[in-house]
Amino acid sequence: MEAYLPTIFAGMMGLSLLIYVILDGYDLGIGMLLPFGNEDEQDMMIAAIGPFWDANETWIVFGVGILLVAFPQAHGLVLSTLYLPVSVMLIGLVLRGIAFDFRAKAVAKHKERWNRIFTGGSLLATCAQGWMLGSYITGLRQDATGLLFSGLIALCLPSLYLMLGAAWLLVKSEGSLFDKAMRWARLALLPMGATLLLVSLATPLVSSTIAAKWFSWPGLLQLSPIPLISIAAYATMLWMLFFREQPLHRRHWLLYGCLIMICVLAALGLAYSILPDIVIGRMTVTEAAASPASLWFTFWGAIIVLPTVLIYTIVVYRIFSGKASPLSYD
């Protein structure tokens, strides 16, 4: 069991960050979509994320906490290399948090200013996360290729979050906001597809380690379900948004489900590409792990915290299921 502890913690960390992308991704996406709604629609957009705000962001705290405690060497390497984008992300998240509360309490003439800050913070955090992901995939390379690829992911990730945000609004809204969310989803879907294709083609070009794993036999055959199912999920979204004759009201959840499927498959592909390294070409999971005694101590805490956070998230989403209603701060 002791020999598998580093892998178990890597799995916990990966799961936490995947859940964060799926949940806080729509949160950030709605923030970037906020300027395109009228005042009443903007209030409903905030109401669609308000009850879930804390639950969503808990996952990144848990994931980074595991990196710090279970893999201190990797934490030091990653955070020192990505100090600037991490700082930018935190600034964006802080701006979002401030604007989220202040927009509801501000006088009418200042409300739009807080809306812009909320949108700016959302875009800032999203681009910073994209930069960090791109840098991580290249093994934290700081050469021209690594920086170019990081910039590419920073520009591409917003399209996925915009799509998640529009899909979540289809689940939580109705009336004019539902119709606008449909238009936003149609506008975001094609750029998101082009982005995923571009990143999929570029990733093996910037990382020989990933290329060797994906384009060797029989690995190529074993991994073929990942791109095939992803294509099927994307084709389903295309059909739902552009070719389906019946209104989407009864199948609104399916669009978000397809996006979850794509995120899960991308995470599985990334995990296969990276493991047993925790930083590609720099450090393995075992090399980065803390001492066995520290891992055992952390393990008992983690197996309590992880289910607790999961139950908390499920309960919040169950209590506030259904269409969003206006938020009240009285």
Secondary structure, 3 states (H helix, E strand, C coil): CHHHHHHHHHHHHHHHHHHHHHHHHHHHHHHHHHHHCCHHHHHHHHHHHHHHHHHHHHHHHHHHHHHHHHCHHHHHHHHHHCHHHHHHHHHHHHHHHHHHHHHHHCCHHHHHHHHHHHHHHHHHHHHHHHHHHHHHHCCCCCCHHHHHHHHHHHHHHHHHHHHHHHHHHHHHCCCHHHHHHHHHHHHHHHHHHHHHHHHHHHHHHHCHHHHHHHCCCCHHHHHCHHHHHHHHHHHHHHHHHHHCCCCCHHHHHHHHHHHHHHHHHHHHHHHHHHCCEEECCCEEHHHHCCCHHHHHHHHHHHHHHHHHHHHHHHHHHHHCCCCCCCCCCC
